[in-house]
Amino acid sequence: MKDYKKLLTLLLFAIILSACSNIPQAPTKTPTMSAEEIMQAAQSTAEALRRETETQWAIENPSPTPTDTPTPTPLYTPTSALPLIPPTATDEPLPYLRVGKTSYTIFNIGDRDNYNFVPMDKLYIEVCYPNEGSGTWNENYFCQCTNMAGSLISPDGPVRLGKTVSTGEKACFSFNREGSPNTALGQHYADFQLYTDAGTPLSGGYTRVYWTIH
């Protein structure tokens, strides 16, 4: 900008000198340029020089060619298939009535730690049934000895549950062996069955209790 102002000043000064040198000796013969005309001529000449200077600078200092901006690769496209998610496994619904694995306990009433049973020993028998169904067993469910196999089992009729048993709980029933006319040595047994309050035998509610006479 400073160089441009200096150039304009020198140019204006040169034009004024030129105009002055061309003034004739007899002013009345040739009209002279007014100050306003001299200024306009100087400005036009300076503008032409400025444009020429800028053009020359642009030729000598070309703008750098823009380079292509790399396009980032998308992580995934919206149309790409998503992986299949396997369905969550669900537990199968429990049947309303289901009896689990039955168990029993038997021991000598007179000597619980003595398992050397003799023919006329009185034995305590407890039979248990796990409730593995979704239904609740009510107090009128019962268990009964269905085969004494020569022994004397009491009571000889139904033994009521007397309480409710929910899923995961056990129903246990107590019986006694009062003795037996069968004095044979060896293995003996009695059969038991679990029933609903309507007297229907439950599937899986059968069990056989064994003991040995020495």
PyMOL CGO cylinders between C-alpha atoms (Angstrom):
from pymol import cmd
from pymol.cgo import CYLINDER

trace = [
    CYLINDER, 0.00, 0.00, 0.00, 2.88, 2.39, 0.81, 0.3, 1, 1, 1, 1, 1, 1,
    CYLINDER, 2.88, 2.39, 0.81, 4.52, 1.66, -2.58, 0.3, 1, 1, 1, 1, 1, 1,
    CYLINDER, 4.52, 1.66, -2.58, 1.24, 2.36, -4.34, 0.3, 1, 1, 1, 1, 1, 1,
    CYLINDER, 1.24, 2.36, -4.34, 0.89, 5.79, -2.66, 0.3, 1, 1, 1, 1, 1, 1,
    CYLINDER, 0.89, 5.79, -2.66, 4.48, 6.66, -3.55, 0.3, 1, 1, 1, 1, 1, 1,
    CYLINDER, 4.48, 6.66, -3.55, 3.87, 5.64, -7.17, 0.3, 1, 1, 1, 1, 1, 1,
    CYLINDER, 3.87, 5.64, -7.17, 0.70, 7.72, -7.36, 0.3, 1, 1, 1, 1, 1, 1,
    CYLINDER, 0.70, 7.72, -7.36, 2.53, 10.79, -5.94, 0.3, 1, 1, 1, 1, 1, 1,
    CYLINDER, 2.53, 10.79, -5.94, 5.43, 10.49, -8.40, 0.3, 1, 1, 1, 1, 1, 1,
    CYLINDER, 5.43, 10.49, -8.40, 3.05, 10.02, -11.31, 0.3, 1, 1, 1, 1, 1, 1,
    CYLINDER, 3.05, 10.02, -11.31, 1.02, 13.07, -10.35, 0.3, 1, 1, 1, 1, 1, 1,
    CYLINDER, 1.02, 13.07, -10.35, 4.19, 15.11, -10.02, 0.3, 1, 1, 1, 1, 1, 1,
    CYLINDER, 4.19, 15.11, -10.02, 5.42, 13.97, -13.45, 0.3, 1, 1, 1, 1, 1, 1,
    CYLINDER, 5.42, 13.97, -13.45, 2.10, 14.92, -15.09, 0.3, 1, 1, 1, 1, 1, 1,
    CYLINDER, 2.10, 14.92, -15.09, 2.21, 18.37, -13.53, 0.3, 1, 1, 1, 1, 1, 1,
    CYLINDER, 2.21, 18.37, -13.53, 5.77, 18.92, -14.74, 0.3, 1, 1, 1, 1, 1, 1,
    CYLINDER, 5.77, 18.92, -14.74, 4.83, 17.77, -18.20, 0.3, 1, 1, 1, 1, 1, 1,
    CYLINDER, 4.83, 17.77, -18.20, 1.87, 20.11, -18.32, 0.3, 1, 1, 1, 1, 1, 1,
    CYLINDER, 1.87, 20.11, -18.32, 3.98, 22.97, -17.15, 0.3, 1, 1, 1, 1, 1, 1,
    CYLINDER, 3.98, 22.97, -17.15, 6.67, 22.35, -19.74, 0.3, 1, 1, 1, 1, 1, 1,
    CYLINDER, 6.67, 22.35, -19.74, 4.09, 22.36, -22.53, 0.3, 1, 1, 1, 1, 1, 1,
    CYLINDER, 4.09, 22.36, -22.53, 2.67, 25.78, -21.64, 0.3, 1, 1, 1, 1, 1, 1,
    CYLINDER, 2.67, 25.78, -21.64, 3.32, 28.09, -24.62, 0.3, 1, 1, 1, 1, 1, 1,
    CYLINDER, 3.32, 28.09, -24.62, 4.98, 31.43, -24.31, 0.3, 1, 1, 1, 1, 1, 1,
    CYLINDER, 4.98, 31.43, -24.31, 1.81, 33.14, -25.44, 0.3, 1, 1, 1, 1, 1, 1,
    CYLINDER, 1.81, 33.14, -25.44, -0.97, 31.81, -23.16, 0.3, 1, 1, 1, 1, 1, 1,
    CYLINDER, -0.97, 31.81, -23.16, -3.59, 33.21, -25.41, 0.3, 1, 1, 1, 1, 1, 1,
    CYLINDER, -3.59, 33.21, -25.41, -2.61, 30.84, -28.30, 0.3, 1, 1, 1, 1, 1, 1,
    CYLINDER, -2.61, 30.84, -28.30, -3.21, 27.28, -26.65, 0.3, 1, 1, 1, 1, 1, 1,
    CYLINDER, -3.21, 27.28, -26.65, -5.68, 26.51, -23.84, 0.3, 1, 1, 1, 1, 1, 1,
    CYLINDER, -5.68, 26.51, -23.84, -4.15, 24.91, -20.74, 0.3, 1, 1, 1, 1, 1, 1,
    CYLINDER, -4.15, 24.91, -20.74, -5.57, 21.89, -18.63, 0.3, 1, 1, 1, 1, 1, 1,
    CYLINDER, -5.57, 21.89, -18.63, -7.42, 22.80, -15.52, 0.3, 1, 1, 1, 1, 1, 1,
    CYLINDER, -7.42, 22.80, -15.52, -6.39, 21.39, -12.14, 0.3, 1, 1, 1, 1, 1, 1,
    CYLINDER, -6.39, 21.39, -12.14, -9.44, 19.10, -12.07, 0.3, 1, 1, 1, 1, 1, 1,
    CYLINDER, -9.44, 19.10, -12.07, -8.56, 17.67, -15.50, 0.3, 1, 1, 1, 1, 1, 1,
    CYLINDER, -8.56, 17.67, -15.50, -4.97, 17.10, -14.41, 0.3, 1, 1, 1, 1, 1, 1,
    CYLINDER, -4.97, 17.10, -14.41, -6.19, 15.21, -11.28, 0.3, 1, 1, 1, 1, 1, 1,
    CYLINDER, -6.19, 15.21, -11.28, -8.56, 12.99, -13.28, 0.3, 1, 1, 1, 1, 1, 1,
    CYLINDER, -8.56, 12.99, -13.28, -5.81, 12.13, -15.75, 0.3, 1, 1, 1, 1, 1, 1,
    CYLINDER, -5.81, 12.13, -15.75, -3.46, 11.25, -12.91, 0.3, 1, 1, 1, 1, 1, 1,
    CYLINDER, -3.46, 11.25, -12.91, -6.05, 9.01, -11.25, 0.3, 1, 1, 1, 1, 1, 1,
    CYLINDER, -6.05, 9.01, -11.25, -6.81, 7.16, -14.51, 0.3, 1, 1, 1, 1, 1, 1,
    CYLINDER, -6.81, 7.16, -14.51, -3.14, 6.55, -15.15, 0.3, 1, 1, 1, 1, 1, 1,
    CYLINDER, -3.14, 6.55, -15.15, -2.58, 5.36, -11.55, 0.3, 1, 1, 1, 1, 1, 1,
    CYLINDER, -2.58, 5.36, -11.55, -5.56, 2.95, -11.76, 0.3, 1, 1, 1, 1, 1, 1,
    CYLINDER, -5.56, 2.95, -11.76, -4.18, 1.47, -14.98, 0.3, 1, 1, 1, 1, 1, 1,
    CYLINDER, -4.18, 1.47, -14.98, -0.77, 1.00, -13.39, 0.3, 1, 1, 1, 1, 1, 1,
    CYLINDER, -0.77, 1.00, -13.39, -2.36, -0.61, -10.29, 0.3, 1, 1, 1, 1, 1, 1,
    CYLINDER, -2.36, -0.61, -10.29, -4.30, -3.13, -12.36, 0.3, 1, 1, 1, 1, 1, 1,
    CYLINDER, -4.30, -3.13, -12.36, -1.24, -3.99, -14.39, 0.3, 1, 1, 1, 1, 1, 1,
    CYLINDER, -1.24, -3.99, -14.39, 0.81, -4.45, -11.21, 0.3, 1, 1, 1, 1, 1, 1,
    CYLINDER, 0.81, -4.45, -11.21, -1.84, -6.75, -9.65, 0.3, 1, 1, 1, 1, 1, 1,
    CYLINDER, -1.84, -6.75, -9.65, -2.10, -8.80, -12.83, 0.3, 1, 1, 1, 1, 1, 1,
    CYLINDER, -2.10, -8.80, -12.83, 1.66, -9.25, -12.97, 0.3, 1, 1, 1, 1, 1, 1,
    CYLINDER, 1.66, -9.25, -12.97, 1.74, -10.31, -9.28, 0.3, 1, 1, 1, 1, 1, 1,
    CYLINDER, 1.74, -10.31, -9.28, -1.03, -12.85, -9.84, 0.3, 1, 1, 1, 1, 1, 1,
    CYLINDER, -1.03, -12.85, -9.84, 0.91, -14.35, -12.76, 0.3, 1, 1, 1, 1, 1, 1,
    CYLINDER, 0.91, -14.35, -12.76, 4.09, -14.64, -10.70, 0.3, 1, 1, 1, 1, 1, 1,
    CYLINDER, 4.09, -14.64, -10.70, 2.27, -15.97, -7.60, 0.3, 1, 1, 1, 1, 1, 1,
    CYLINDER, 2.27, -15.97, -7.60, -0.39, -18.45, -8.74, 0.3, 1, 1, 1, 1, 1, 1,
    CYLINDER, -0.39, -18.45, -8.74, -2.83, -19.81, -6.12, 0.3, 1, 1, 1, 1, 1, 1,
    CYLINDER, -2.83, -19.81, -6.12, -2.16, -23.45, -5.06, 0.3, 1, 1, 1, 1, 1, 1,
    CYLINDER, -2.16, -23.45, -5.06, -4.46, -26.01, -6.64, 0.3, 1, 1, 1, 1, 1, 1,
    CYLINDER, -4.46, -26.01, -6.64, -6.84, -27.35, -3.96, 0.3, 1, 1, 1, 1, 1, 1,
    CYLINDER, -6.84, -27.35, -3.96, -6.39, -31.01, -3.17, 0.3, 1, 1, 1, 1, 1, 1,
    CYLINDER, -6.39, -31.01, -3.17, -9.30, -33.42, -2.81, 0.3, 1, 1, 1, 1, 1, 1,
    CYLINDER, -9.30, -33.42, -2.81, -10.44, -34.00, 0.77, 0.3, 1, 1, 1, 1, 1, 1,
    CYLINDER, -10.44, -34.00, 0.77, -10.56, -37.75, 1.49, 0.3, 1, 1, 1, 1, 1, 1,
    CYLINDER, -10.56, -37.75, 1.49, -14.07, -39.02, 2.27, 0.3, 1, 1, 1, 1, 1, 1,
    CYLINDER, -14.07, -39.02, 2.27, -14.13, -41.11, 5.48, 0.3, 1, 1, 1, 1, 1, 1,
    CYLINDER, -14.13, -41.11, 5.48, -15.36, -44.66, 5.07, 0.3, 1, 1, 1, 1, 1, 1,
    CYLINDER, -15.36, -44.66, 5.07, -18.61, -45.16, 7.05, 0.3, 1, 1, 1, 1, 1, 1,
    CYLINDER, -18.61, -45.16, 7.05, -18.48, -47.72, 9.85, 0.3, 1, 1, 1, 1, 1, 1,
    CYLINDER, -18.48, -47.72, 9.85, -21.58, -49.37, 8.46, 0.3, 1, 1, 1, 1, 1, 1,
    CYLINDER, -21.58, -49.37, 8.46, -24.27, -48.58, 5.99, 0.3, 1, 1, 1, 1, 1, 1,
    CYLINDER, -24.27, -48.58, 5.99, -27.89, -48.21, 7.12, 0.3, 1, 1, 1, 1, 1, 1,
    CYLINDER, -27.89, -48.21, 7.12, -28.85, -50.95, 4.71, 0.3, 1, 1, 1, 1, 1, 1,
    CYLINDER, -28.85, -50.95, 4.71, -26.39, -53.50, 6.13, 0.3, 1, 1, 1, 1, 1, 1,
    CYLINDER, -26.39, -53.50, 6.13, -28.05, -56.49, 7.75, 0.3, 1, 1, 1, 1, 1, 1,
    CYLINDER, -28.05, -56.49, 7.75, -27.94, -56.55, 11.55, 0.3, 1, 1, 1, 1, 1, 1,
    CYLINDER, -27.94, -56.55, 11.55, -26.89, -59.80, 13.26, 0.3, 1, 1, 1, 1, 1, 1,
    CYLINDER, -26.89, -59.80, 13.26, -29.74, -61.99, 14.36, 0.3, 1, 1, 1, 1, 1, 1,
    CYLINDER, -29.74, -61.99, 14.36, -30.25, -62.14, 18.13, 0.3, 1, 1, 1, 1, 1, 1,
    CYLINDER, -30.25, -62.14, 18.13, -31.38, -65.57, 19.29, 0.3, 1, 1, 1, 1, 1, 1,
    CYLINDER, -31.38, -65.57, 19.29, -34.60, -65.53, 21.28, 0.3, 1, 1, 1, 1, 1, 1,
    CYLINDER, -34.60, -65.53, 21.28, -34.29, -65.73, 25.03, 0.3, 1, 1, 1, 1, 1, 1,
    CYLINDER, -34.29, -65.73, 25.03, -34.97, -69.21, 26.29, 0.3, 1, 1, 1, 1, 1, 1,
    CYLINDER, -34.97, -69.21, 26.29, -38.02, -69.44, 28.53, 0.3, 1, 1, 1, 1, 1, 1,
    CYLINDER, -38.02, -69.44, 28.53, -38.82, -72.13, 31.04, 0.3, 1, 1, 1, 1, 1, 1,
    CYLINDER, -38.82, -72.13, 31.04, -41.58, -74.49, 30.08, 0.3, 1, 1, 1, 1, 1, 1,
    CYLINDER, -41.58, -74.49, 30.08, -44.72, -73.99, 32.17, 0.3, 1, 1, 1, 1, 1, 1,
    CYLINDER, -44.72, -73.99, 32.17, -45.13, -76.50, 34.98, 0.3, 1, 1, 1, 1, 1, 1,
    CYLINDER, -45.13, -76.50, 34.98, -48.03, -78.93, 34.86, 0.3, 1, 1, 1, 1, 1, 1,
    CYLINDER, -48.03, -78.93, 34.86, -50.66, -78.22, 37.49, 0.3, 1, 1, 1, 1, 1, 1,
    CYLINDER, -50.66, -78.22, 37.49, -50.12, -81.56, 39.30, 0.3, 1, 1, 1, 1, 1, 1,
    CYLINDER, -50.12, -81.56, 39.30, -46.70, -83.20, 39.33, 0.3, 1, 1, 1, 1, 1, 1,
    CYLINDER, -46.70, -83.20, 39.33, -45.08, -85.33, 42.00, 0.3, 1, 1, 1, 1, 1, 1,
    CYLINDER, -45.08, -85.33, 42.00, -41.30, -85.32, 42.35, 0.3, 1, 1, 1, 1, 1, 1,
    CYLINDER, -41.30, -85.32, 42.35, -39.06, -88.16, 43.48, 0.3, 1, 1, 1, 1, 1, 1,
    CYLINDER, -39.06, -88.16, 43.48, -40.58, -89.78, 46.57, 0.3, 1, 1, 1, 1, 1, 1,
    CYLINDER, -40.58, -89.78, 46.57, -38.61, -90.75, 49.65, 0.3, 1, 1, 1, 1, 1, 1,
    CYLINDER, -38.61, -90.75, 49.65, -39.26, -92.59, 52.89, 0.3, 1, 1, 1, 1, 1, 1,
    CYLINDER, -39.26, -92.59, 52.89, -37.82, -93.09, 56.35, 0.3, 1, 1, 1, 1, 1, 1,
    CYLINDER, -37.82, -93.09, 56.35, -38.18, -96.28, 58.45, 0.3, 1, 1, 1, 1, 1, 1,
    CYLINDER, -38.18, -96.28, 58.45, -36.81, -97.07, 61.90, 0.3, 1, 1, 1, 1, 1, 1,
    CYLINDER, -36.81, -97.07, 61.90, -37.49, -99.15, 65.00, 0.3, 1, 1, 1, 1, 1, 1,
    CYLINDER, -37.49, -99.15, 65.00, -39.89, -97.30, 67.32, 0.3, 1, 1, 1, 1, 1, 1,
    CYLINDER, -39.89, -97.30, 67.32, -38.24, -98.85, 70.42, 0.3, 1, 1, 1, 1, 1, 1,
    CYLINDER, -38.24, -98.85, 70.42, -34.66, -98.20, 69.24, 0.3, 1, 1, 1, 1, 1, 1,
    CYLINDER, -34.66, -98.20, 69.24, -34.27, -95.70, 66.40, 0.3, 1, 1, 1, 1, 1, 1,
    CYLINDER, -34.27, -95.70, 66.40, -30.61, -96.53, 65.85, 0.3, 1, 1, 1, 1, 1, 1,
    CYLINDER, -30.61, -96.53, 65.85, -31.24, -100.31, 65.67, 0.3, 1, 1, 1, 1, 1, 1,
    CYLINDER, -31.24, -100.31, 65.67, -31.80, -101.48, 62.10, 0.3, 1, 1, 1, 1, 1, 1,
    CYLINDER, -31.80, -101.48, 62.10, -31.64, -105.17, 62.91, 0.3, 1, 1, 1, 1, 1, 1,
    CYLINDER, -31.64, -105.17, 62.91, -35.40, -105.66, 62.65, 0.3, 1, 1, 1, 1, 1, 1,
    CYLINDER, -35.40, -105.66, 62.65, -36.99, -108.84, 64.00, 0.3, 1, 1, 1, 1, 1, 1,
    CYLINDER, -36.99, -108.84, 64.00, -40.41, -110.19, 62.92, 0.3, 1, 1, 1, 1, 1, 1,
    CYLINDER, -40.41, -110.19, 62.92, -42.51, -108.53, 65.64, 0.3, 1, 1, 1, 1, 1, 1,
    CYLINDER, -42.51, -108.53, 65.64, -40.70, -105.17, 65.86, 0.3, 1, 1, 1, 1, 1, 1,
    CYLINDER, -40.70, -105.17, 65.86, -42.87, -102.04, 65.68, 0.3, 1, 1, 1, 1, 1, 1,
    CYLINDER, -42.87, -102.04, 65.68, -41.58, -99.80, 62.91, 0.3, 1, 1, 1, 1, 1, 1,
    CYLINDER, -41.58, -99.80, 62.91, -42.20, -96.11, 62.16, 0.3, 1, 1, 1, 1, 1, 1,
    CYLINDER, -42.20, -96.11, 62.16, -42.67, -95.32, 58.45, 0.3, 1, 1, 1, 1, 1, 1,
    CYLINDER, -42.67, -95.32, 58.45, -42.76, -91.81, 56.96, 0.3, 1, 1, 1, 1, 1, 1,
    CYLINDER, -42.76, -91.81, 56.96, -43.44, -91.34, 53.24, 0.3, 1, 1, 1, 1, 1, 1,
    CYLINDER, -43.44, -91.34, 53.24, -42.76, -87.92, 51.54, 0.3, 1, 1, 1, 1, 1, 1,
    CYLINDER, -42.76, -87.92, 51.54, -43.90, -86.54, 48.16, 0.3, 1, 1, 1, 1, 1, 1,
    CYLINDER, -43.90, -86.54, 48.16, -42.40, -83.30, 46.69, 0.3, 1, 1, 1, 1, 1, 1,
    CYLINDER, -42.40, -83.30, 46.69, -44.87, -80.98, 44.95, 0.3, 1, 1, 1, 1, 1, 1,
    CYLINDER, -44.87, -80.98, 44.95, -43.24, -80.05, 41.63, 0.3, 1, 1, 1, 1, 1, 1,
    CYLINDER, -43.24, -80.05, 41.63, -46.37, -78.80, 39.90, 0.3, 1, 1, 1, 1, 1, 1,
    CYLINDER, -46.37, -78.80, 39.90, -47.85, -75.31, 39.69, 0.3, 1, 1, 1, 1, 1, 1,
    CYLINDER, -47.85, -75.31, 39.69, -50.89, -76.23, 41.75, 0.3, 1, 1, 1, 1, 1, 1,
    CYLINDER, -50.89, -76.23, 41.75, -51.22, -76.22, 45.55, 0.3, 1, 1, 1, 1, 1, 1,
    CYLINDER, -51.22, -76.22, 45.55, -52.17, -79.39, 47.39, 0.3, 1, 1, 1, 1, 1, 1,
    CYLINDER, -52.17, -79.39, 47.39, -54.83, -78.75, 49.99, 0.3, 1, 1, 1, 1, 1, 1,
    CYLINDER, -54.83, -78.75, 49.99, -55.33, -80.29, 53.41, 0.3, 1, 1, 1, 1, 1, 1,
    CYLINDER, -55.33, -80.29, 53.41, -57.66, -83.00, 52.05, 0.3, 1, 1, 1, 1, 1, 1,
    CYLINDER, -57.66, -83.00, 52.05, -55.02, -84.67, 49.89, 0.3, 1, 1, 1, 1, 1, 1,
    CYLINDER, -55.02, -84.67, 49.89, -54.24, -88.05, 51.47, 0.3, 1, 1, 1, 1, 1, 1,
    CYLINDER, -54.24, -88.05, 51.47, -51.95, -91.05, 51.39, 0.3, 1, 1, 1, 1, 1, 1,
    CYLINDER, -51.95, -91.05, 51.39, -52.95, -94.69, 51.97, 0.3, 1, 1, 1, 1, 1, 1,
    CYLINDER, -52.95, -94.69, 51.97, -51.24, -98.04, 52.26, 0.3, 1, 1, 1, 1, 1, 1,
    CYLINDER, -51.24, -98.04, 52.26, -52.48, -100.07, 49.29, 0.3, 1, 1, 1, 1, 1, 1,
    CYLINDER, -52.48, -100.07, 49.29, -50.58, -103.29, 49.95, 0.3, 1, 1, 1, 1, 1, 1,
    CYLINDER, -50.58, -103.29, 49.95, -49.41, -104.44, 53.39, 0.3, 1, 1, 1, 1, 1, 1,
    CYLINDER, -49.41, -104.44, 53.39, -47.79, -107.61, 51.97, 0.3, 1, 1, 1, 1, 1, 1,
    CYLINDER, -47.79, -107.61, 51.97, -48.51, -109.67, 55.12, 0.3, 1, 1, 1, 1, 1, 1,
    CYLINDER, -48.51, -109.67, 55.12, -47.63, -106.88, 57.57, 0.3, 1, 1, 1, 1, 1, 1,
    CYLINDER, -47.63, -106.88, 57.57, -49.92, -104.96, 59.91, 0.3, 1, 1, 1, 1, 1, 1,
    CYLINDER, -49.92, -104.96, 59.91, -49.80, -101.29, 58.81, 0.3, 1, 1, 1, 1, 1, 1,
    CYLINDER, -49.80, -101.29, 58.81, -51.76, -98.64, 60.67, 0.3, 1, 1, 1, 1, 1, 1,
    CYLINDER, -51.76, -98.64, 60.67, -53.75, -96.72, 60.03, 0.3, 1, 1, 1, 1, 1, 1,
    CYLINDER, -53.75, -96.72, 60.03, -55.20, -98.99, 57.37, 0.3, 1, 1, 1, 1, 1, 1,
    CYLINDER, -55.20, -98.99, 57.37, -57.24, -96.09, 55.91, 0.3, 1, 1, 1, 1, 1, 1,
    CYLINDER, -57.24, -96.09, 55.91, -56.45, -92.65, 54.42, 0.3, 1, 1, 1, 1, 1, 1,
    CYLINDER, -56.45, -92.65, 54.42, -54.02, -90.35, 56.22, 0.3, 1, 1, 1, 1, 1, 1,
    CYLINDER, -54.02, -90.35, 56.22, -55.00, -86.72, 55.41, 0.3, 1, 1, 1, 1, 1, 1,
    CYLINDER, -55.00, -86.72, 55.41, -52.38, -84.10, 54.62, 0.3, 1, 1, 1, 1, 1, 1,
    CYLINDER, -52.38, -84.10, 54.62, -53.90, -81.60, 57.09, 0.3, 1, 1, 1, 1, 1, 1,
    CYLINDER, -53.90, -81.60, 57.09, -52.20, -78.53, 55.53, 0.3, 1, 1, 1, 1, 1, 1,
    CYLINDER, -52.20, -78.53, 55.53, -51.54, -76.89, 52.17, 0.3, 1, 1, 1, 1, 1, 1,
    CYLINDER, -51.54, -76.89, 52.17, -48.37, -77.73, 50.26, 0.3, 1, 1, 1, 1, 1, 1,
    CYLINDER, -48.37, -77.73, 50.26, -47.19, -75.26, 47.58, 0.3, 1, 1, 1, 1, 1, 1,
    CYLINDER, -47.19, -75.26, 47.58, -44.75, -75.73, 44.71, 0.3, 1, 1, 1, 1, 1, 1,
    CYLINDER, -44.75, -75.73, 44.71, -41.33, -76.83, 45.95, 0.3, 1, 1, 1, 1, 1, 1,
    CYLINDER, -41.33, -76.83, 45.95, -42.62, -78.09, 49.31, 0.3, 1, 1, 1, 1, 1, 1,
    CYLINDER, -42.62, -78.09, 49.31, -43.10, -81.67, 50.54, 0.3, 1, 1, 1, 1, 1, 1,
    CYLINDER, -43.10, -81.67, 50.54, -46.14, -83.56, 51.78, 0.3, 1, 1, 1, 1, 1, 1,
    CYLINDER, -46.14, -83.56, 51.78, -45.16, -86.19, 54.36, 0.3, 1, 1, 1, 1, 1, 1,
    CYLINDER, -45.16, -86.19, 54.36, -47.40, -88.93, 55.88, 0.3, 1, 1, 1, 1, 1, 1,
    CYLINDER, -47.40, -88.93, 55.88, -46.73, -91.13, 58.92, 0.3, 1, 1, 1, 1, 1, 1,
    CYLINDER, -46.73, -91.13, 58.92, -47.58, -94.84, 59.36, 0.3, 1, 1, 1, 1, 1, 1,
    CYLINDER, -47.58, -94.84, 59.36, -46.69, -97.63, 61.81, 0.3, 1, 1, 1, 1, 1, 1,
    CYLINDER, -46.69, -97.63, 61.81, -45.95, -101.30, 61.26, 0.3, 1, 1, 1, 1, 1, 1,
    CYLINDER, -45.95, -101.30, 61.26, -47.46, -103.03, 64.26, 0.3, 1, 1, 1, 1, 1, 1,
    CYLINDER, -47.46, -103.03, 64.26, -45.97, -106.43, 63.56, 0.3, 1, 1, 1, 1, 1, 1,
    CYLINDER, -45.97, -106.43, 63.56, -46.64, -109.31, 61.18, 0.3, 1, 1, 1, 1, 1, 1,
    CYLINDER, -46.64, -109.31, 61.18, -47.87, -112.87, 61.28, 0.3, 1, 1, 1, 1, 1, 1,
    CYLINDER, -47.87, -112.87, 61.28, -45.23, -113.48, 58.63, 0.3, 1, 1, 1, 1, 1, 1,
    CYLINDER, -45.23, -113.48, 58.63, -42.10, -114.28, 60.60, 0.3, 1, 1, 1, 1, 1, 1,
    CYLINDER, -42.10, -114.28, 60.60, -39.97, -115.13, 57.60, 0.3, 1, 1, 1, 1, 1, 1,
    CYLINDER, -39.97, -115.13, 57.60, -36.53, -113.62, 57.55, 0.3, 1, 1, 1, 1, 1, 1,
    CYLINDER, -36.53, -113.62, 57.55, -35.42, -111.45, 54.65, 0.3, 1, 1, 1, 1, 1, 1,
    CYLINDER, -35.42, -111.45, 54.65, -36.82, -108.44, 52.81, 0.3, 1, 1, 1, 1, 1, 1,
    CYLINDER, -36.82, -108.44, 52.81, -40.38, -107.17, 53.35, 0.3, 1, 1, 1, 1, 1, 1,
    CYLINDER, -40.38, -107.17, 53.35, -42.29, -104.23, 51.87, 0.3, 1, 1, 1, 1, 1, 1,
    CYLINDER, -42.29, -104.23, 51.87, -45.52, -102.22, 51.84, 0.3, 1, 1, 1, 1, 1, 1,
    CYLINDER, -45.52, -102.22, 51.84, -47.00, -100.02, 49.06, 0.3, 1, 1, 1, 1, 1, 1,
    CYLINDER, -47.00, -100.02, 49.06, -48.28, -96.43, 49.46, 0.3, 1, 1, 1, 1, 1, 1,
    CYLINDER, -48.28, -96.43, 49.46, -50.18, -94.07, 47.11, 0.3, 1, 1, 1, 1, 1, 1,
    CYLINDER, -50.18, -94.07, 47.11, -50.86, -90.31, 47.16, 0.3, 1, 1, 1, 1, 1, 1,
    CYLINDER, -50.86, -90.31, 47.16, -54.38, -89.09, 46.21, 0.3, 1, 1, 1, 1, 1, 1,
    CYLINDER, -54.38, -89.09, 46.21, -56.03, -85.75, 45.51, 0.3, 1, 1, 1, 1, 1, 1,
    CYLINDER, -56.03, -85.75, 45.51, -58.87, -84.42, 47.66, 0.3, 1, 1, 1, 1, 1, 1,
    CYLINDER, -58.87, -84.42, 47.66, -61.25, -86.00, 45.12, 0.3, 1, 1, 1, 1, 1, 1,
    CYLINDER, -61.25, -86.00, 45.12, -59.70, -89.45, 45.64, 0.3, 1, 1, 1, 1, 1, 1,
    CYLINDER, -59.70, -89.45, 45.64, -57.77, -89.48, 42.33, 0.3, 1, 1, 1, 1, 1, 1,
    CYLINDER, -57.77, -89.48, 42.33, -54.36, -91.16, 42.52, 0.3, 1, 1, 1, 1, 1, 1,
    CYLINDER, -54.36, -91.16, 42.52, -51.58, -88.80, 41.43, 0.3, 1, 1, 1, 1, 1, 1,
    CYLINDER, -51.58, -88.80, 41.43, -49.18, -89.96, 38.73, 0.3, 1, 1, 1, 1, 1, 1,
    CYLINDER, -49.18, -89.96, 38.73, -45.82, -90.44, 40.40, 0.3, 1, 1, 1, 1, 1, 1,
    CYLINDER, -45.82, -90.44, 40.40, -47.48, -90.66, 43.81, 0.3, 1, 1, 1, 1, 1, 1,
    CYLINDER, -47.48, -90.66, 43.81, -46.76, -94.36, 44.22, 0.3, 1, 1, 1, 1, 1, 1,
    CYLINDER, -46.76, -94.36, 44.22, -43.87, -95.65, 46.35, 0.3, 1, 1, 1, 1, 1, 1,
    CYLINDER, -43.87, -95.65, 46.35, -42.81, -98.98, 47.88, 0.3, 1, 1, 1, 1, 1, 1,
    CYLINDER, -42.81, -98.98, 47.88, -41.14, -99.11, 51.30, 0.3, 1, 1, 1, 1, 1, 1,
    CYLINDER, -41.14, -99.11, 51.30, -38.64, -101.90, 52.04, 0.3, 1, 1, 1, 1, 1, 1,
    CYLINDER, -38.64, -101.90, 52.04, -37.19, -103.28, 55.26, 0.3, 1, 1, 1, 1, 1, 1,
    CYLINDER, -37.19, -103.28, 55.26, -35.29, -106.43, 56.19, 0.3, 1, 1, 1, 1, 1, 1,
    CYLINDER, -35.29, -106.43, 56.19, -36.05, -108.92, 59.00, 0.3, 1, 1, 1, 1, 1, 1,
    CYLINDER, -36.05, -108.92, 59.00, -32.96, -110.53, 60.48, 0.3, 1, 1, 1, 1, 1, 1,
]
cmd.load_cgo(trace, "trace")
